[in-house]
Amino acid sequence: MTLKRLEIPLSSIPETFSIVLGGRDFRLTLVWIEAPEGGWVLDITDGASGEALVSGLPLITGANLLEPYPEIFGKTARLEVESRGEKDATPTRSSLGTLSRLIFISPETE
């Protein structure tokens, strides 16, 4: 199976935007939580219905962020945070979109 990798373009400011992932429309909202255990969190909303699908998902490295949610993209899709610097570095307020990238990985479709 061939996998397609798509870097989701981000900046280090809170933002909401529409994007097509796996052939479906979504709205992604990224927010910085300023707290001792805070950091970047992601909300995923269905772009067509406006239904909230995932809320408050922390952006951490080294994990498939979609693993608990196979109903959204199926079991083969992945959403991962990758770091261009230190391998397991968690995105900081200023590194998201530069040193820390959000990657959507899915099976290649014709």
C-alpha positions in Angstrom: 0.0 0.0 0.0 1.3 3.4 -1.0 0.9 6.2 1.6 0.3 9.8 0.7 1.8 12.4 3.1 0.3 15.9 3.3 1.8 18.6 5.4 -1.0 20.7 6.8 0.2 24.3 6.5 0.2 26.0 10.0 1.5 29.1 11.6 2.4 29.7 15.2 -0.8 31.8 15.8 -4.2 30.4 16.8 -6.2 29.8 13.7 -9.3 28.2 12.1 -9.3 27.0 8.5 -11.0 24.7 6.1 -9.2 21.7 4.5 -9.9 18.6 2.5 -8.4 15.5 4.1 -9.1 12.0 2.8 -11.6 13.4 0.4 -13.8 15.1 3.1 -14.2 18.7 4.1 -13.1 19.6 7.6 -12.5 22.7 9.7 -9.5 22.7 11.9 -9.0 25.0 14.9 -5.7 25.3 16.6 -5.4 27.1 19.9 -2.5 27.7 22.3 -3.3 26.9 25.9 -1.1 28.9 28.3 -0.9 26.6 31.3 1.7 24.3 33.0 0.3 21.3 31.1 -0.9 23.4 28.2 0.3 23.6 24.6 -1.2 23.4 21.2 -4.6 21.7 20.9 -6.7 20.8 17.9 -10.4 20.7 17.3 -11.7 18.9 14.2 -15.2 19.8 12.8 -17.0 18.2 9.9 -16.9 20.9 7.2 -20.3 20.0 5.7 -22.5 19.6 8.8 -20.5 21.7 11.4 -20.6 18.7 13.8 -17.7 18.7 16.3 -15.7 15.5 15.8 -12.7 16.0 18.1 -12.2 18.7 20.7 -9.0 19.6 22.6 -6.7 17.1 21.0 -3.2 17.9 22.2 -0.5 18.1 19.5 2.2 15.7 20.7 5.0 14.0 18.8 5.5 10.3 18.5 1.8 9.2 18.2 -1.0 8.8 15.7 -3.3 11.5 17.0 -6.3 9.9 15.1 -5.8 6.4 16.7 -8.7 6.9 19.2 -10.9 8.1 16.3 -11.0 5.5 13.5 -14.6 6.5 12.6 -13.3 9.8 11.2 -10.8 8.6 8.6 -10.7 4.8 9.0 -8.0 2.8 10.6 -5.3 3.4 8.0 -5.1 7.2 8.2 -2.7 9.0 10.6 -2.2 12.5 11.9 1.3 13.0 13.3 3.3 15.9 14.6 6.9 15.7 13.3 9.8 17.8 14.6 12.6 19.0 12.3 14.8 19.6 15.4 14.8 17.3 18.3 13.0 14.1 17.3 10.4 14.1 20.2 10.1 17.8 20.7 6.6 19.0 21.5 5.5 22.0 19.5 6.1 25.3 21.4 4.1 28.4 21.0 6.6 29.7 18.3 7.7 26.4 16.6 4.4 25.2 15.2 4.5 25.4 11.4 8.3 25.8 11.3 10.2 23.3 13.4 7.0 21.3 14.3 4.8 20.2 11.4 1.4 18.5 11.3 1.3 15.6 8.8 -1.8 13.8 7.5 -0.9 10.3 6.2 -3.4 8.2 4.2 -3.5 5.5 1.6 -3.0 6.7 -1.9 -6.3 6.6 -3.8 -6.8 6.7 -7.6 
